[in-house]
Amino acid sequence: MIFLGVLVAIVVAVVLFNQRTGLIEQQLMYFPSSVIQNTPADAGLDYEDVRLTAEDGTDIHGWFIPGERDITWLWFHGNAGNIGDRVGLIQELRAETGVSIFILSYRGYGDSSGSPGESGFYRDAEAAREYLEDHPQVDPDRIVYFGRSIGSAVAVELAARRAPAGLVLESPFPSMRWLARQVYSWLPVWPFLHEQFPVEERASGIEAPALVIHGSDDEIVPVSGGERVAETLAGETDMYIVDGAHHNDVPLVGGPAYYQRIRDFLDRLER
């Protein structure tokens, strides 16, 4: 009984500390790396090394990889590593679809300054969109937002304010509180979270065509989360479940069929 009381006291103290500072939450949610081990040049791709300044003065780093197709893919990555870890995926997407690609490292990731956080990520996304609107090789009416995992929340938030030509979400979740209930079902921490990422709430106002992709065996974000997001989006939405895929191997398991679904989606946008 004494042990249980001590445990409860510790949990309460941790929750109260996180409520006040958000520090524990950040450590459990974001896993950035500052070391960029690969660039598009390592994959034989031409690219522009881009430096942006977000609205609050934070320096943001990204890459623009030109393509042959008249569509630009604005890429919001997941919560770990940095853009250098996505070079292989960038190479495959570029080869399979021909789109131009702009991918940014969120604040606190890679060569970007600052610290990770929901409101900051939204500012980073705004800076990326503004950069693309002024880019001589980009048609502002042909920008597709792509978000993976936590990046899907960033893509949805930007889409709710600045309509894209299309929206592709991979392994999305309805909200951070919803996800916390799945991951920490034994510990009721969700009411106290600072970071909200209210994907479902924001998705209901997005009328752009959308493609939602999810692994059937996702061990972090259950496929039901992706299905809820797909059902909430207001525009024409396709749901593509990759049989046997987990959270981090959707393109690998999906293989050629994965890229074919993306090409089909892009073809419909061009029509």
VMD Tcl script that draws the C-alpha trace (Angstrom):
set ca {
  {0.00 0.00 0.00}
  {2.88 2.37 0.84}
  {4.53 1.53 -2.49}
  {1.30 2.26 -4.38}
  {0.98 5.61 -2.63}
  {4.54 6.55 -3.52}
  {3.96 5.50 -7.14}
  {0.81 7.61 -7.38}
  {2.65 10.57 -5.87}
  {5.45 10.21 -8.42}
  {3.01 10.02 -11.33}
  {1.13 13.09 -10.07}
  {4.41 15.01 -9.67}
  {5.53 14.07 -13.18}
  {2.17 15.11 -14.68}
  {2.20 18.45 -12.83}
  {5.80 19.13 -13.86}
  {4.98 18.39 -17.49}
  {1.87 20.59 -17.32}
  {4.01 23.50 -16.22}
  {7.03 22.99 -18.49}
  {6.17 20.48 -21.25}
  {9.77 19.17 -20.99}
  {8.93 15.53 -20.29}
  {6.42 15.51 -23.10}
  {9.00 16.87 -25.55}
  {11.50 14.18 -24.61}
  {8.92 11.45 -25.17}
  {7.61 12.87 -28.45}
  {10.55 14.25 -30.43}
  {13.78 12.43 -31.33}
  {15.81 14.83 -33.48}
  {19.32 14.28 -34.76}
  {21.66 17.13 -35.61}
  {24.02 15.04 -37.76}
  {23.09 14.96 -41.45}
  {24.85 11.91 -42.83}
  {23.56 12.03 -46.42}
  {22.47 14.67 -48.92}
  {20.66 14.31 -52.27}
  {24.08 14.57 -53.96}
  {24.94 11.17 -52.45}
  {22.00 9.77 -54.42}
  {23.08 11.51 -57.63}
  {20.40 14.21 -57.39}
  {20.76 17.91 -58.15}
  {19.45 20.04 -55.31}
  {19.36 23.48 -53.77}
  {20.46 23.89 -50.17}
  {17.82 26.20 -48.70}
  {17.87 28.44 -45.62}
  {14.60 29.96 -44.44}
  {13.58 32.18 -41.55}
  {10.31 31.32 -39.82}
  {7.97 34.04 -38.64}
  {9.46 33.98 -35.13}
  {13.04 34.29 -36.41}
  {13.99 30.60 -36.25}
  {16.41 29.46 -38.96}
  {15.09 26.51 -40.97}
  {17.09 24.29 -43.31}
  {15.75 22.35 -46.28}
  {16.45 20.92 -49.73}
  {14.75 21.59 -53.04}
  {15.15 18.81 -55.61}
  {13.86 19.83 -59.06}
  {11.80 17.39 -61.11}
  {10.33 17.03 -64.58}
  {6.70 17.05 -63.54}
  {4.70 20.23 -62.98}
  {3.95 19.25 -59.37}
  {5.93 20.08 -56.24}
  {5.84 17.71 -53.27}
  {6.12 19.57 -49.94}
  {7.40 16.94 -47.52}
  {6.85 16.95 -43.73}
  {8.78 14.10 -42.13}
  {8.23 12.11 -38.95}
  {9.41 12.77 -35.40}
  {12.87 11.17 -35.52}
  {16.20 11.87 -37.20}
  {16.40 14.57 -39.86}
  {16.09 15.04 -43.61}
  {19.38 13.21 -44.24}
  {17.70 9.98 -43.16}
  {15.13 10.41 -45.96}
  {17.55 10.63 -48.90}
  {16.80 7.09 -50.07}
  {13.06 7.78 -49.99}
  {13.58 11.10 -51.78}
  {15.51 9.31 -54.51}
  {12.78 6.68 -54.95}
  {9.92 9.18 -55.00}
  {11.76 11.39 -57.49}
  {12.49 8.42 -59.78}
  {8.98 6.95 -59.53}
  {6.93 10.14 -59.92}
  {9.11 12.86 -61.43}
  {7.85 15.50 -58.98}
  {9.95 18.34 -57.62}
  {10.48 17.88 -53.88}
  {10.99 20.32 -51.04}
  {11.76 18.76 -47.67}
  {12.57 20.74 -44.55}
  {14.09 19.89 -41.20}
  {11.81 21.15 -38.45}
  {13.25 23.45 -35.83}
  {15.59 21.49 -33.57}
  {16.28 18.92 -36.30}
  {19.35 18.68 -38.52}
  {20.76 22.11 -39.36}
  {17.66 24.01 -38.24}
  {17.88 26.08 -35.06}
  {15.45 26.18 -32.16}
  {13.63 23.44 -30.26}
  {10.89 21.06 -31.46}
  {7.28 21.90 -30.71}
  {3.83 21.93 -32.26}
  {3.37 25.68 -32.74}
  {6.91 26.00 -34.05}
  {6.39 23.22 -36.59}
  {3.39 25.12 -37.95}
  {5.54 28.23 -38.38}
  {8.16 26.15 -40.19}
  {5.49 24.86 -42.56}
  {4.31 28.39 -43.31}
  {7.87 29.44 -44.13}
  {8.23 26.47 -46.48}
  {5.00 27.30 -48.29}
  {6.02 30.94 -48.71}
  {9.40 29.88 -50.08}
  {7.76 27.66 -52.69}
  {5.32 30.36 -53.76}
  {8.27 32.57 -54.74}
  {10.34 29.79 -56.35}
  {10.76 30.25 -60.13}
  {10.42 26.50 -60.78}
  {7.24 26.04 -58.74}
  {3.62 26.54 -59.76}
  {1.88 27.62 -56.51}
  {-1.31 25.95 -57.73}
  {0.48 22.60 -58.12}
  {1.83 22.04 -54.62}
  {0.97 18.73 -52.93}
  {1.47 18.43 -49.17}
  {2.88 15.13 -47.91}
  {3.00 14.35 -44.21}
  {4.19 11.19 -42.57}
  {3.27 10.29 -38.96}
  {3.65 13.51 -36.95}
  {4.30 15.26 -40.26}
  {0.74 14.42 -41.27}
  {-0.47 16.73 -38.49}
  {1.75 19.52 -39.82}
  {0.49 18.95 -43.38}
  {-3.14 19.00 -42.24}
  {-2.71 22.21 -40.25}
  {-1.10 23.94 -43.23}
  {-3.80 22.59 -45.58}
  {-6.53 23.98 -43.32}
  {-5.06 27.47 -43.77}
  {-3.46 27.30 -47.23}
  {-5.22 24.92 -49.60}
  {-2.91 22.57 -51.52}
  {-3.53 20.99 -54.91}
  {-3.62 17.67 -53.08}
  {-2.87 16.11 -49.71}
  {-1.08 12.80 -49.07}
  {-0.97 11.52 -45.49}
  {0.97 8.45 -44.42}
  {0.29 6.85 -41.02}
  {-1.77 9.79 -39.68}
  {-3.52 9.93 -36.30}
  {-6.69 11.82 -35.25}
  {-4.98 13.79 -32.47}
  {-2.09 13.50 -30.04}
  {-4.50 12.80 -27.21}
  {-6.03 9.96 -29.23}
  {-2.56 8.55 -29.88}
  {-1.53 8.86 -26.24}
  {-4.56 6.80 -25.26}
  {-3.36 4.04 -27.60}
  {0.29 4.09 -26.54}
  {-0.17 4.78 -22.81}
  {-3.53 3.13 -22.21}
  {-2.40 2.17 -18.70}
  {-1.56 5.77 -17.75}
  {-4.16 8.55 -18.22}
  {-1.78 11.27 -19.38}
  {-3.72 12.49 -22.42}
  {-5.79 15.18 -20.66}
  {-2.57 16.94 -19.61}
  {-0.71 17.08 -22.93}
  {0.63 20.43 -24.15}
  {1.01 19.25 -27.74}
  {-2.42 18.70 -29.28}
  {-1.96 18.16 -33.05}
  {-5.76 18.14 -33.60}
  {-5.69 16.44 -37.00}
  {-9.29 15.22 -37.00}
  {-10.62 18.61 -35.97}
  {-8.69 20.45 -38.68}
  {-9.27 17.84 -41.39}
  {-13.01 18.43 -41.46}
  {-12.49 21.75 -43.25}
  {-10.06 20.50 -45.93}
  {-11.66 20.06 -49.34}
  {-8.53 19.24 -51.34}
  {-8.31 15.76 -52.91}
  {-6.51 13.43 -50.53}
  {-4.79 10.07 -50.36}
  {-4.40 8.43 -46.94}
  {-1.86 5.59 -46.69}
  {-1.50 3.32 -43.68}
  {0.13 0.02 -42.78}
  {-2.30 -2.70 -41.73}
  {0.03 -3.80 -38.92}
  {1.13 -0.38 -37.68}
  {2.28 -0.97 -34.11}
  {2.42 2.73 -33.16}
  {-0.59 4.32 -34.88}
  {-3.33 1.71 -35.34}
  {-4.81 1.65 -38.83}
  {-8.12 2.73 -37.31}
  {-6.50 6.13 -36.73}
  {-5.78 6.56 -40.42}
  {-9.28 5.43 -41.30}
  {-10.77 8.04 -38.96}
  {-8.73 10.78 -40.57}
  {-9.74 9.64 -44.06}
  {-13.40 9.66 -43.08}
  {-13.10 13.18 -41.65}
  {-11.47 14.89 -44.64}
  {-14.07 16.93 -46.51}
  {-12.71 16.42 -50.02}
  {-12.57 13.33 -52.23}
  {-10.36 10.92 -50.30}
  {-8.83 7.56 -51.15}
  {-7.76 5.16 -48.39}
  {-4.88 2.83 -49.24}
  {-4.01 0.19 -46.63}
  {-0.65 -1.52 -47.22}
  {-1.12 -5.12 -46.14}
  {1.56 -6.32 -43.71}
  {3.22 -2.92 -43.31}
  {4.20 -1.52 -39.91}
  {4.77 2.11 -38.94}
  {8.23 2.56 -40.45}
  {8.23 0.31 -43.51}
  {5.18 1.34 -45.54}
  {7.03 2.26 -48.79}
  {9.26 -0.82 -48.48}
  {6.40 -3.27 -47.96}
  {4.15 -1.49 -50.45}
  {6.85 -1.64 -53.14}
  {5.81 -0.83 -56.73}
  {2.11 -0.77 -55.77}
  {2.81 2.01 -53.26}
  {4.29 4.28 -55.91}
  {1.63 3.33 -58.42}
  {-1.07 4.56 -56.05}
  {0.79 7.85 -55.67}
  {1.20 8.19 -59.45}
  {-2.51 7.50 -59.94}
  {-3.34 10.20 -57.41}
  {-1.04 12.72 -59.09}
  {-2.46 11.85 -62.51}
  {-5.97 12.64 -61.27}
  {-4.78 16.00 -59.96}
  {-3.32 16.89 -63.35}
  {-6.58 16.01 -65.09}
}
mol new
graphics top color blue
foreach p $ca { graphics top sphere $p radius 0.5 }
foreach p [lrange $ca 0 end-1] q [lrange $ca 1 end] { graphics top cylinder $p $q radius 0.2 }
display resetview
